[in-house]
Amino acid sequence: MLPWTRAPRSPRARRTLAALLLAVAAVATPTATAAAAPATATATTSRGWNDYSCKPSAAHPRPVVLVHGTFGNSVDNWLVLAPYLVNRGYCVYSLDYGQLPGVPLFHGLGPIDKSAGQLAAFVDKVLAATGAAETDIVGHSQGGMMPHYYLKFLGGADKVNALIGIAPDNHGTTLLGLTRLLPYFPGVGDLIEAGTPGLADQVAGSPFLTKLNSLPDTVPGVRYTVIATRYDEVVTPYRTQYLDGPNVRNVLLQDLCPLDLSEHVAIGTVDRIAYHEVANALDPAHATRTTCASVIG
């Protein structure tokens, strides 16, 4: 077997790769187009978040905007973190972005620059409703990377206090080497780009990422936190998630709790140790130590 065709050895890696291929096959159909849907769909109020009557408190003066990952949506990605933050007194909001016509529920698939425009409109809506001058953004996977385009190219730096990325693909990904196979299968890359431009944009070295990373990782006035896991099987190598610049804190989950085995999906959807670190990043003046015991916090 040739090196580039060798299957991943671990069952978890094989399952992840199979799921990714199935997802791409499901959405890369002739009916899908590269145009993202307008920023009209937002989540309904669910378990206390997306409540536009919420007014930020003196303790938590900024609303929190949650940005889902690829194949995610404004509800499923945040069924644990959104209530976790609401229970701590935050006004919390989440949006759907990167929708493709004919592809329900699975979002984050449209061109990422267009998705950043949807985020810009959503942040303006949240700020207008809450009366706040700035927001804090927490994003998972693509949702932690895409806001950088908003900050760098769409004027978002004046409206964002902090960006917290959970397993963000800030510098692209090889998807466990999957993207390295594309040259050996002529036409497959074009199919992915035509059917799911949001995936193509995340491939390391894509035109989108080349533009995004042509500027420094950070912009003045914004605090950055990256929370990564060494077991990430999607954004690989995991160290490419880290940012370089002032006001940056790069965190490896296993440095906080060596027993935490969360991979790419779990760290963003259910991991309360990671969420404790999110809470610390949102309110660093009152941060408490994150340990394995934080899972019950």
LOMAR-106735 format. One record per atom (N, C-alpha, C, CB): residue in one letter; x, y, z negated. Coordinates in pm, whole numbers, padded with zeros to 5 digits, always signed. Each point is the difference from the previous one (the first is absolute). Glycine has a CB too. Layout:
N
aXYZ ...
! end
This chain:
297
m+00085-00119+00000 m-00085+00119+00000 m+00089+00124+00000 m-00185-00124-00123 l+00156+00220+00210 l+00078+00122+00008 l-00025+00087-00122 l-00008-00010+00250 p+00106+00093-00291 p-00013+00080-00123 p-00122+00088+00001 p+00244-00003-00022 w-00275+00064+00138 w-00111+00096-00001 w-00136-00066+00009 w+00151+00162+00105 t-00154-00295-00090 t-00129-00070+00000 t-00021-00082-00125 t+00011-00007+00247 r+00085+00015-00341 r-00013-00080-00121 r-00115+00052-00086 r+00247-00051+00007 a-00336-00036-00051 a-00115+00040-00080 a+00044+00036-00140 a-00150-00147+00135 p+00079+00239-00202 p+00032+00032-00139 p-00007-00125-00086 p-00089+00232+00031 r+00180-00245-00127 r+00009-00123-00077 r-00106-00010-00108 r+00240-00001+00047 s-00270+00111-00115 s-00090-00010-00114 s-00145-00004+00046 s+00167+00121-00141 p-00252-00195+00070 p-00143-00004+00035 p-00063+00138-00001 p-00012-00229-00093 r+00051+00314-00004 r-00060+00134-00006 r+00037+00081+00123 r+00007-00007-00251 a+00119-00003+00295 a+00042+00073+00118 a-00074-00050+00123 a+00225+00038-00103 r-00242-00171+00114 r-00072-00055+00115 r-00145+00046+00000 r+00151-00200+00000 r-00214+00203-00117 r-00139+00045-00007 r-00011+00146+00040 r-00045-00166-00182 t+00140+00248+00134 t-00004+00142+00033 t+00017+00022+00149 t+00091+00053-00226 l+00006-00123+00286 l+00023+00014+00142 l-00120-00046+00080 l+00243-00031-00039 a-00303-00081-00003 a-00118-00049+00070 a-00115+00099-00011 a+00073-00234-00045 a-00091+00291-00073 a-00109+00097-00019 a+00022+00123+00087 a-00033-00081-00233 l+00159+00126+00243 l+00029+00117+00082 l-00031-00028+00146 l+00177+00070-00162 l-00133-00187+00211 l-00025-00035+00140 l-00149-00012+00028 l+00219-00118+00008 l-00294+00060-00102 l-00144-00011+00018 l-00065+00136+00002 l+00005-00220-00111 a+00041+00309+00023 a-00058+00134-00005 a+00027+00075+00130 a+00028+00004-00248 v+00096-00015+00299 v+00031+00067+00126 v-00085-00056+00112 v+00234+00040-00078 a-00249-00173+00082 a-00080-00062+00104 a-00146+00044-00009 a+00155-00195-00001 a-00203+00216-00121 a-00140+00036-00018 a-00030+00141+00049 a-00009-00154-00194 v+00105+00244+00176 v-00028+00139+00035 v+00055+00042+00134 v+00000+00048-00239 a+00098-00120+00293 a+00059+00039+00127 a-00084-00056+00114 a+00229+00006-00103 t-00348+00049+00121 t-00093-00045+00102 t-00018+00108+00104 t-00116-00148-00165 p+00067+00115+00284 p-00019+00100+00103 p-00096+00111-00040 p+00046-00176+00164 t-00134+00152-00261 t-00097+00101-00037 t+00058+00107-00090 t-00175-00170+00023 a+00291+00140-00085 a+00062+00097-00089 a+00079+00099+00082 a+00011-00168-00185 t-00015+00296+00146 t+00075+00103+00069 t+00096+00063-00096 t-00189+00041+00156 a+00278+00042-00103 a+00104+00061-00084 a-00048+00125-00070 a+00167-00092+00153 a-00289+00132-00131 a-00050+00123-00061 a-00059-00029-00136 a-00045+00098+00226 a+00087-00025-00327 a-00056-00016-00133 a-00134+00070-00008 a+00230-00016-00099 a-00320-00036+00017 a-00130+00060-00015 a+00011+00131-00078 a-00107-00227+00007 p+00013+00317+00011 p+00004+00126-00074 p-00005-00024-00150 p-00111+00115+00191 a+00158-00018-00266 a+00006-00013-00146 a-00136+00033-00060 a+00245+00060+00001 t-00342-00145+00027 t-00135+00025-00051 t-00040-00100-00106 t-00059+00097+00219 a+00119-00216-00216 a-00040-00105-00094 a+00083+00006-00125 a-00072-00144+00189 t+00009+00157-00302 t+00069-00008-00129 t-00077-00094-00089 t+00091+00233+00024 a-00023-00282-00125 a-00064-00098-00088 a-00108+00066-00084 a+00213-00132-00007 t-00313+00054-00027 t-00103+00048-00091 t+00053-00010-00143 t-00185-00072+00159 t+00117+00142-00250 t+00041-00005-00139 t-00003-00144-00049 t-00087+00234-00038 s+00197-00280-00019 s+00009-00138-00045 s+00076-00005-00131 s-00008-00084+00236 r-00060+00038-00342 r+00061-00016-00132 r+00071+00128-00044 r+00027-00245+00045 g-00086+00361-00012 g+00050+00124-00054 g+00095+00078+00088 g-00029-00105-00213 w+00070+00050+00328 w+00085+00080+00087 w-00077+00045+00123 w+00202-00125-00082 n-00143+00221+00156 n-00070+00071+00107 n-00124+00070-00053 n+00085-00167+00165 d-00075+00220-00285 d-00106+00079-00062 d+00035+00147+00020 d-00052-00182-00174 y-00016+00246+00268 y+00034+00137+00036 y-00052+00102-00100 y-00002-00070+00236 s-00065+00025-00340 s-00036+00090-00109 s+00107+00002-00108 s-00242-00043+00048 c+00344-00043-00036 c+00106-00009-00099 c+00085+00127+00004 c+00002-00251+00020 k+00026+00305-00137 k+00087+00116-00011 k+00125-00038-00079 k-00199+00156+00012 p+00316-00132+00043 p+00124-00036-00071 p+00008+00068-00136 p+00114-00030+00220 s-00057-00043-00316 s+00013+00050-00136 s+00133+00073-00017 s-00145-00188-00084 a+00160+00254-00029 a+00127+00065-00030 a+00112-00103-00013 a-00123+00186-00117 a+00089-00305+00066 a+00100-00105-00014 a+00043-00058+00135 a-00097-00054-00224 h+00002+00047+00317 h+00027-00055+00134 h-00056+00097+00103 h-00006-00240-00086 p+00079+00348+00113 p-00056+00110+00080 p-00007-00024+00150 p+00086+00145-00174 r-00029-00253+00221 r+00000-00025+00144 r-00079-00126+00034 r+00223+00114+00018 p-00306-00110+00086 p-00067-00122+00045 p+00101-00095+00062 p-00213+00128+00039 v+00182-00256-00042 v+00087-00103+00056 v-00066-00056+00126 v+00094-00058-00230 v-00021+00060+00340 v-00049-00056+00126 v+00072-00133+00024 v-00049+00232+00095 l-00028-00338-00078 l+00053-00134+00025 l-00006-00030+00150 l-00072-00077-00231 v+00184+00029+00285 v+00011-00024+00145 v+00031-00148+00022 v+00081+00239+00042 h-00175-00310+00015 h+00012-00146+00015 h+00106-00037+00103 h-00240-00024-00061 g+00270-00106+00068 g+00100-00050+00093 g-00061-00053+00128 g+00142-00054-00193 t-00058+00000+00280 t-00044-00060+00126 t-00093-00118-00029 t+00214+00073+00113 f-00323-00080-00037 f-00105-00100-00015 f-00083+00022-00127 f+00144-00162+00125 g-00118+00270-00199 g-00076+00028-00121 g-00114+00096+00027 g+00204-00039-00134 n-00270+00079+00026 n-00103+00103+00009 n-00010+00071-00133 n-00128-00132+00174 s+00041+00231-00180 s-00005+00091-00115 s-00052-00064-00127 s-00032+00181+00160 v-00026-00299-00150 v-00054-00068-00118 v+00087-00118-00040 v-00231+00072+00065 d+00249-00166+00027 d+00065-00127-00035 d+00140+00019-00055 d-00134-00108+00176 n+00209+00204-00122 n+00137+00020-00044 n+00009+00051-00144 n+00062+00045+00236 w-00174+00014-00284 w+00007+00076-00126 w-00096-00047-00106 w+00071+00191+00133 l-00117-00315-00126 l-00096-00050-00097 l+00057-00009-00141 l-00106-00127+00184 v+00237+00125-00198 v+00063-00003-00132 v+00059+00136-00035 v+00050-00244+00029 l+00028+00303+00062 l+00069+00125-00034 l-00096+00117-00018 l+00197-00083+00126 a-00300+00095-00043 a-00090+00115-00012 a-00067+00005-00137 a-00039-00009+00248 p-00025-00100-00295 p-00057+00004-00135 p+00105+00020-00108 p-00181-00147+00080 y+00300+00090-00060 y+00110+00016-00095 y+00030+00148-00020 y+00097-00222+00070 l-00094+00299+00037 l+00028+00143-00011 l-00120+00079-00048 l+00167-00025+00182 v-00286-00011-00136 v-00122+00068-00047 v-00013-00014-00152 v-00112-00044+00221 n+00140-00075-00272 n-00008-00024-00144 n+00103+00081-00079 n-00086-00228+00049 r+00186+00277+00020 r+00101+00084-00063 r-00025+00149+00022 r+00163-00186+00030 g-00280+00218+00023 g-00043+00139+00008 g+00030+00073+00129 g+00030+00000-00237 y+00007-00073+00342 y+00030+00064+00128 y-00123+00006+00090 y+00236-00081-00018 c-00245+00184+00099 c-00095+00004+00112 c+00069-00071+00117 c-00111+00219-00079 v+00049-00325+00128 v+00066-00089+00096 v-00083-00010+00127 v+00105-00130-00189 y-00036+00134+00302 y-00067-00005+00130 y+00077-00091+00094 y-00091+00233-00033 s+00021-00298+00124 s+00065-00084+00100 s-00068+00020+00134 s+00064-00170-00176 l+00012+00155+00282 l-00053+00021+00135 l+00024-00123+00085 l+00039+00246-00020 d-00117-00254+00129 d+00027-00094+00108 d+00069+00077+00112 d-00202-00146-00062 y+00304+00086+00121 y+00070+00067+00110 y+00046-00105+00100 y+00075+00188-00152 g-00037-00144+00269 g+00055-00089+00101 g-00099-00103+00050 g+00218+00034-00103 q-00347+00005+00111 q-00101-00094+00049 q+00013-00018+00151 q-00154+00067-00187 l+00124-00187+00235 l-00007-00028+00143 l-00143-00037+00036 l+00242-00076+00003 p-00290+00122+00109 p-00137-00036+00043 p-00019-00151+00006 p-00013+00212+00131 g-00096-00257-00188 g-00032-00142+00004 g+00074-00084-00102 g-00046+00031+00236 v+00123+00033-00324 v+00074-00075-00103 v-00046+00051-00136 v+00202-00035+00154 p-00303-00027-00214 p-00048+00046-00130 p+00088-00050-00115 p-00232+00003+00093 l+00231+00070-00202 l+00063-00038-00127 l+00152+00004+00002 l-00197-00142-00040 f+00259+00096+00147 f+00146-00003+00007 f+00050+00128+00066 f-00002-00253+00012 h+00062+00339-00094 h+00042+00131+00050 h+00151+00016-00005 h-00219+00096-00076 g+00267+00025+00101 g+00143+00024+00005 g+00063-00055+00127 g+00004-00006-00247 l-00081-00005+00355 l+00047-00060+00124 l+00017+00101+00112 l-00112-00208-00069 g+00059+00330+00051 g+00013+00103+00100 g+00136+00066-00004 g-00244+00036-00013 p+00273+00052+00110 p+00129+00071+00002 p+00024+00073-00132 p-00017+00026+00249 i+00135-00040-00305 i+00022+00050-00135 i+00000+00152-00005 i+00131-00205-00050 d-00087+00273+00156 d-00007+00145-00003 d-00145+00049-00006 d+00214+00010+00129 k-00304-00082-00063 k-00142+00035-00007 k-00055-00031-00139 k-00026-00045+00247 s+00071-00065-00307 s-00043-00034-00136 s+00043+00108-00098 s+00015-00245+00056 a+00105+00300-00037 a+00047+00108-00087 a-00091+00122+00011 a+00236-00084+00024 g-00289+00108+00095 g-00097+00108+00016 g-00127-00027-00077 g+00095+00046+00224 q-00138-00171-00229 q-00117-00036-00080 q+00027+00023-00148 q-00066-00169+00173 l+00186+00134-00216 l+00037+00025-00140 l-00002+00149-00030 l+00141-00208-00001 a-00090+00290+00092 a+00003+00145-00021 a-00142+00053-00021 a+00209+00018+00140 a-00303-00064-00057 a-00138+00046-00013 a-00061-00047-00131 a-00023-00003+00249 f+00057-00119-00290 f-00056-00054-00123 f+00054+00074-00121 f-00023-00223+00109 v+00152+00253-00111 v+00057+00075-00111 v-00067+00136-00011 v+00219-00119+00029 d-00242+00186+00083 d-00068+00130-00003 d-00140-00013-00060 d+00130+00073+00202 k-00199-00181-00169 k-00134-00023-00054 k+00006-00020-00151 k-00070-00103+00218 v+00166+00025-00265 v+00013-00027-00144 v+00036+00128-00075 v+00072-00236+00050 l+00021+00314+00003 l+00040+00123-00067 l-00115+00100-00005 l+00235-00037+00077 a-00313+00043+00030 a-00115+00091+00001 a-00103-00042-00103 a+00039+00047+00243 a-00062-00177-00259 a-00101-00049-00093 a+00043+00017-00145 a-00074-00164+00173 t+00203+00143-00199 t+00048+00003-00139 t+00048+00138-00044 t+00063-00238+00026 g-00032+00324+00070 g+00054+00130-00035 g+00147-00001-00035 g-00223+00057-00079 a+00288-00172+00097 a+00143-00012-00032 a+00084+00060+00113 a-00045-00208-00136 a+00165+00250+00101 a+00090+00057+00100 a+00085-00108+00067 a+00006+00211-00131 e+00017-00319+00061 e+00083-00109+00052 e-00061-00135-00038 e+00205+00146-00015 t-00162-00248+00086 t-00040-00136-00032 t+00125-00085-00021 t-00214+00025+00133 d+00195-00142-00190 d+00102-00104-00004 d-00047-00113+00089 d+00074+00064-00236 i+00017-00121+00312 i-00034-00108+00093 i+00068-00129-00045 i-00025+00165+00189 v-00054-00272-00191 v+00053-00135-00027 v-00036-00087+00119 v-00022+00027-00255 g+00121-00086+00318 g-00028-00082+00118 g+00068-00135-00007 g-00025+00206+00131 h-00039-00304-00070 h+00054-00137+00006 h+00042-00031+00142 h-00146-00073-00193 s+00268+00021+00212 s+00048-00045+00129 s+00000+00116+00100 s-00086-00233-00048 q+00015+00219+00162 q-00009+00112+00093 q-00053+00126-00069 q-00037-00163+00187 g-00051+00142-00287 g-00057+00113-00072 g+00100+00076-00083 g-00209-00123-00004 g+00326+00063-00024 g+00106+00071-00069 g+00096+00067+00096 g-00021-00160-00185 m+00023+00115+00310 m+00088+00057+00102 m-00069+00108+00081 m+00119-00215+00011 m-00243+00191+00032 m-00070+00094+00086 m-00008+00142-00056 m-00131-00193+00082 p+00110+00212-00215 p-00006+00136-00052 p+00127+00082+00023 p-00156-00086-00170 h+00270+00021+00194 h+00121+00075+00030 h-00018+00083+00128 h+00138-00178-00112 y-00212+00124+00208 y-00026+00077+00123 y-00084+00122-00032 y+00013-00211+00138 y-00112+00194-00224 y-00084+00112-00046 y+00086+00106-00069 y-00196-00157-00027 l+00288+00114-00058 l+00084+00094-00073 l+00098+00072+00093 l-00022-00144-00204 k+00079+00071+00298 k+00107+00057+00084 k-00051+00080+00118 k+00138-00190-00069 f-00249+00147+00128 f-00041+00058+00128 f-00137+00068-00001 f+00137-00173+00104 l-00218+00150-00207 l-00137+00053+00000 l-00026+00095-00116 l-00073-00209+00110 g+00177+00260-00172 g-00017+00099-00105 g-00044-00053-00133 g-00053+00152+00177 g+00064-00282-00199 g-00049-00058-00124 g+00083+00033-00122 g-00090-00178+00137 a+00214+00221-00118 a+00088+00024-00115 a-00055+00107-00092 a+00192-00065+00140 d-00269+00158-00087 d-00058+00106-00084 d-00120-00047-00081 d+00079+00165+00168 k-00129-00285-00139 k-00122-00049-00064 k+00021-00127-00081 k-00126+00102+00186 v+00251-00148-00193 v+00029-00127-00068 v+00108+00024-00106 v-00063-00133+00207 n+00034+00089-00328 n+00097+00009-00110 n+00091-00122-00003 n-00164+00137-00131 a+00106-00255+00151 a+00077-00123-00011 a-00050-00103+00101 a+00043+00045-00243 l+00050-00122+00297 l-00032-00113+00087 l+00059-00125-00062 l-00004+00147+00208 i-00082-00244-00237 i+00040-00125-00062 i-00027-00112+00099 i-00048+00088-00234 g+00153-00153+00281 g-00014-00107+00096 g+00019-00136-00065 g+00081+00153+00178 i-00179-00240-00162 i+00008-00136-00050 i+00033-00090+00119 i-00167+00045-00189 a+00287-00102+00190 a+00047-00082+00112 a-00018+00071+00134 a-00055-00205-00131 p+00100+00330+00143 p-00019+00075+00125 p+00105-00037+00104 p-00099+00187-00131 d+00060-00191+00257 d+00098-00029+00106 d+00055+00132+00053 d-00120-00216+00062 n+00192+00286-00149 n+00046+00134+00032 n+00095+00006+00119 n-00028+00053-00238 h+00102-00161+00262 h+00095-00001+00111 h-00030-00115+00096 h+00173+00105-00148 g-00297-00150+00147 g-00040-00108+00089 g+00027-00136-00061 g+00045+00147+00192 t-00078-00250-00116 t+00014-00136-00049 t+00029-00093+00115 t-00155+00049-00190 t+00222-00159+00157 t+00020-00106+00099 t-00102-00112-00019 t+00245+00056+00008 l-00332-00043-00108 l-00102-00102-00026 l+00061-00139-00004 l-00172+00145+00112 l+00269-00163-00204 l+00070-00128-00014 l+00068-00042+00129 l-00166-00067-00174 g+00207+00166+00254 g+00064-00032+00126 g-00097-00024+00114 g+00183-00094-00131 l-00314+00101+00104 l-00098-00028+00105 l+00018+00093+00119 l-00160-00080-00174 t+00183+00208+00146 t+00011+00094+00111 t+00123-00026+00085 t-00120+00168-00138 r+00219-00236+00084 r+00118-00032+00078 r-00030-00105+00107 r+00140+00058-00197 l-00253-00124+00184 l-00038-00100+00100 l-00059+00064+00124 l-00040-00162-00184 l-00004+00287+00176 l-00074+00061+00110 l+00076-00002+00133 l-00110+00143-00168 p+00242-00117+00168 p+00069-00003+00130 p-00004-00136+00069 p+00148+00176-00089 y-00172-00282+00013 y-00003-00134+00059 y-00137-00038+00055 y+00181-00063-00157 f-00280+00150+00136 f-00135-00026+00046 f-00050+00123+00077 f-00046-00157-00197 p+00085+00170+00323 p-00037+00118+00079 p-00150+00023+00001 p+00202-00036+00141 g-00241+00160-00168 g-00141+00036+00004 g-00068+00001-00135 g-00005-00094+00223 v+00059+00018-00322 v-00064-00006-00131 v+00009+00137-00069 v+00056-00246-00018 g+00060+00310+00027 g+00014+00132-00060 g-00096+00100+00059 g+00238-00050-00042 d-00259+00044+00173 d-00094+00091+00064 d-00142-00027-00047 d+00150+00014+00200 l-00183-00142-00221 l-00134-00035-00048 l-00024+00057-00139 l+00006-00210+00137 i+00094+00195-00227 i-00014+00053-00135 i-00012+00151+00004 i+00130-00193-00091 e-00049+00259+00175 e-00003+00147+00006 e-00132+00050+00054 e+00248+00002+00032 a-00302-00072+00070 a-00126+00044+00060 a-00118-00028-00093 a+00097-00042+00227 g-00095-00071-00296 g-00114-00038-00081 g+00006+00051-00141 g-00020-00198+00138 t+00140+00209-00196 t+00016+00042-00139 t+00120+00093-00011 t-00102-00216-00082 p+00086+00339+00128 p+00114+00093-00004 p+00053+00025-00140 p-00091+00106+00203 g+00005-00120-00305 g+00046+00020-00137 g+00102-00104-00042 g-00219+00100-00052 l+00213-00220+00111 l+00102-00102-00025 l+00128+00034+00074 l-00178-00173-00033 a+00163+00208+00161 a+00118+00031+00081 a+00078+00116-00060 a-00119-00083+00203 d+00048+00181-00259 d+00067+00117-00058 d+00086-00037-00120 d-00189+00140+00080 q+00159-00252-00145 q+00072-00038-00122 q+00123-00086+00025 q-00215+00014-00117 v+00235-00054+00241 v+00118-00080+00033 v+00124+00087-00011 v-00136-00149+00153 a+00236+00103-00225 a+00123+00076-00016 a+00054+00041+00136 a+00052-00123-00214 g-00022+00252+00229 g+00052+00052+00125 g-00105+00046+00098 g+00186-00149-00034 s-00315+00145-00004 s-00107+00046+00090 s+00012+00150+00023 s-00151-00184-00081 p+00094+00235+00190 p+00003+00146+00023 p-00059+00078-00116 p-00015-00044+00243 f-00093-00008-00302 f-00060+00071-00113 f+00098+00012-00116 f-00226-00083+00070 l+00288-00029-00109 l+00092+00003-00113 l+00127+00078+00032 l-00092-00220-00074 t+00133+00219+00200 t+00115+00080+00039 t-00028+00147-00023 t+00065-00172+00170 k-00185+00217-00135 k-00038+00140-00024 k-00013+00027-00150 k-00120+00006+00221 l+00052-00096-00292 l-00023+00020-00143 l+00132+00013-00074 l-00214-00128+00016 n+00309+00043+00017 n+00126-00004-00073 n+00109+00086+00064 n-00061-00228-00073 s+00021+00310+00172 s+00095+00097+00054 s+00022+00115-00098 s-00071-00061+00233 l-00020+00075-00328 l+00011+00098-00106 l+00039-00071-00129 l-00172+00150+00111 p+00223-00077-00211 p+00034-00064-00127 p-00120-00074-00060 p+00171+00179-00040 d-00142-00275-00046 d-00105-00081-00061 d-00100+00085-00078 d+00160-00188-00014 t-00113+00297-00047 t-00086+00076-00090 t-00015+00144+00048 t+00071-00147-00189 v-00177+00211+00139 v-00021+00143+00025 v+00003+00071-00135 v-00138-00045+00210 p+00181+00170-00213 p+00009+00072-00127 p-00137+00014-00067 p+00197+00124+00089 g-00195-00131-00221 g-00120+00025-00078 g-00086-00121-00028 g+00005+00220+00096 v+00028-00336-00041 v-00079-00122-00020 v+00084-00100-00079 v-00130+00040+00216 r+00069-00104-00317 r+00066-00108-00074 r-00032-00134+00067 r-00012+00133-00216 y+00111-00219+00224 y-00017-00127+00069 y+00031-00117-00094 y+00059+00111+00219 t-00143-00213-00211 t+00026-00126-00069 t-00024-00114+00097 t-00066+00100-00225 v+00158-00194+00230 v-00017-00122+00078 v+00004-00118-00096 v+00105+00104+00207 i-00207-00189-00201 i-00006-00120-00083 i+00006-00121+00092 i-00135+00119-00182 a+00243-00197+00173 a+00022-00112+00091 a+00010-00130-00078 a+00118+00153+00161 t-00136-00264-00090 t+00022-00133-00057 t+00101-00074+00085 t-00233-00005-00094 r+00324-00068+00028 r+00101-00075+00074 r-00062-00116+00077 r+00170+00065-00173 y-00296-00100+00141 y-00066-00111+00067 y-00087+00045+00116 y+00003-00123-00214 d+00015+00248+00258 d-00077+00051+00114 d+00035-00080+00124 d-00008+00231-00101 e-00092-00288+00165 e+00021-00080+00119 e-00047+00071+00126 e-00024-00203-00139 v-00026+00325+00125 v-00051+00076+00114 v+00092+00116+00034 v-00233-00065-00063 v+00262+00151-00035 v+00093+00110+00022 v+00139-00049-00039 v-00179+00177-00044 t+00252-00219+00143 t+00129-00063-00022 t+00109+00070+00079 t-00114-00219-00041 p+00235+00227-00014 p+00037-00027-00139 p-00068+00100-00095 p+00221-00095+00079 y-00246+00054-00201 y-00079+00085-00089 y+00071+00131-00032 y-00102-00204-00095 r+00235+00205+00100 r+00073+00124-00033 r-00024+00110+00102 r+00173-00139-00111 t-00224+00105+00230 t-00029+00104+00099 t-00118+00086-00043 t+00091-00149+00179 q-00162+00105-00282 q-00111+00080-00051 q+00050+00124-00076 q-00137-00210-00015 y+00257+00203-00037 y+00051+00105-00087 y+00023+00130+00078 y+00106-00175-00144 l-00120+00285+00072 l+00022+00132+00056 l+00129+00059-00056 l-00248+00034+00025 d+00303+00059+00051 d+00122+00069-00042 d-00028+00149+00000 d+00148-00184+00094 g-00119+00250-00205 g-00022+00143-00006 g-00030+00044-00141 g-00081-00003+00233 p+00063+00134-00252 p-00033+00051-00133 p-00142-00040-00040 p+00157+00193+00036 n-00181-00195-00166 n-00134-00030-00053 n-00051-00137+00044 n-00047+00244-00001 v+00139-00342+00009 v-00036-00136+00040 v+00030-00096-00114 v+00044+00054+00242 r-00138-00144-00267 r+00025-00112-00092 r-00036-00129+00072 r-00046+00144-00205 n+00147-00227+00230 n-00021-00130+00061 n-00003-00106-00109 n+00114+00074+00213 v-00220-00154-00216 v-00023-00096-00108 v-00014-00140+00058 v-00112+00179-00140 l+00186-00274+00087 l-00017-00140+00035 l-00082-00067-00109 l+00219-00005+00129 l-00330-00055-00092 l-00092-00058-00097 l+00069-00098-00094 l-00183+00029+00167 q+00274-00108-00113 q+00065-00103-00082 q+00101+00059-00099 q-00030-00160+00189 d+00071+00286-00170 d+00081+00066-00101 d-00084+00037-00122 d+00151+00089+00180 l-00280-00074-00159 l-00093+00031-00109 l-00047-00128-00069 l-00073+00208+00121 c+00048-00311-00041 c-00047-00129-00052 c+00056-00111+00088 c-00214+00105-00094 p+00322-00170+00053 p+00062-00105+00082 p-00094-00116+00032 p+00216+00062-00102 l-00322-00077+00023 l-00093-00111+00021 l-00106+00030+00105 l+00039-00066-00235 d-00045+00190+00282 d-00104+00039+00095 d+00035-00055+00139 d-00050+00210-00134 l-00036-00294+00187 l+00023-00064+00129 l-00085+00060+00112 l+00056-00208-00122 s-00115+00323+00099 s-00086+00060+00101 s+00074+00022+00131 s-00131+00110-00181 e+00061-00141+00292 e+00054+00027+00131 e-00071+00124+00057 e+00054-00247+00038 h-00054+00262+00094 h-00043+00125+00061 h-00146+00033-00028 h+00168-00039+00177 v-00255-00059-00167 v-00143+00026-00020 v-00032+00019-00148 v-00053-00134+00205 a+00105+00046-00289 a-00035+00004-00143 a+00047+00129-00067 a+00014-00248-00005 i+00104+00298+00041 i+00050+00119-00067 i-00092+00120+00023 i+00234-00088+00026 g-00304+00089+00087 g-00086+00114+00030 g-00146-00019-00035 g+00155+00050+00177 t-00196-00173-00209 t-00142-00024-00022 t-00037-00047-00140 t-00010-00054+00238 v+00103-00010-00310 v-00039-00056-00130 v+00105+00016-00110 v-00135-00161+00125 d+00253+00209-00092 d+00110-00005-00097 d-00006+00117-00098 d+00141-00116+00171 r-00180+00087-00295 r-00017+00105-00100 r+00134+00050-00055 r-00221-00100-00059 i+00327+00023+00077 i+00132+00050-00037 i+00039+00112+00097 i+00067-00226-00094 a-00089+00203+00222 a+00024+00105+00099 a-00091+00120-00027 a+00069-00173+00169 y-00193+00146-00209 y-00094+00110-00023 y+00039+00083-00122 y-00181-00138+00103 h+00241+00074-00202 h+00050+00077-00114 h+00108+00098+00046 h-00053-00193-00155 e+00134+00148+00249 e+00104+00089+00053 e-00061+00110+00086 e+00164-00191-00004 v-00275+00162+00072 v-00074+00104+00072 v-00048+00107-00098 v-00072-00167+00175 a+00014+00123-00285 a-00048+00094-00101 a+00115+00085-00055 a-00185-00159-00061 n+00300+00099+00040 n+00116+00075-00044 n+00041+00106+00102 n+00076-00199-00130 a-00081+00162+00257 a+00039+00093+00105 a-00100+00114+00014 a+00113-00188+00119 l-00240+00161-00146 l-00101+00105+00007 l+00012+00098-00117 l-00151-00159+00119 d+00199+00111-00231 d+00010+00084-00120 d+00133-00026-00070 d-00252-00001-00028 p+00362+00043+00091 p+00132-00033-00055 p+00026+00058-00138 p+00081-00011+00231 a-00150+00119-00265 a+00021+00060-00132 a-00048-00091-00112 a-00024+00225+00103 h-00066-00318-00072 h-00053-00091-00101 h+00027-00146+00038 h-00176+00168-00056 a+00281-00191+00132 a+00033-00136+00044 a+00041-00087-00118 a+00071+00090+00222 t-00109-00215-00215 t+00042-00099-00099 t+00071-00113+00072 t-00193+00059-00153 r+00275-00131+00080 r+00081-00105+00061 r-00086-00107+00063 r+00179+00046-00165 t-00143-00084+00288 t-00069-00108+00071 t+00074-00131-00022 t-00086+00163+00173 t+00016-00263-00224 t+00058-00132-00027 t-00099-00107+00046 t+00134+00091-00197 c-00098-00217+00175 c-00092-00110+00033 c-00130+00013-00078 c+00196-00149+00049 a-00191+00208-00168 a-00119+00017-00082 a-00096+00103+00057 a+00134-00065-00196 s-00090+00144+00292 s-00087+00103+00058 s-00117-00059+00076 s+00197+00148+00016 v-00191-00278+00011 v-00110-00064+00072 v-00130+00007-00079 v+00165-00152+00108 i-00155+00167-00242 i-00123+00008-00080 i-00031+00143-00042 i+00043-00232-00081 g+00034+00326+00133 g-00020+00141-00037 g-00114+00066+00072 g+00238+00011-00045 
! end
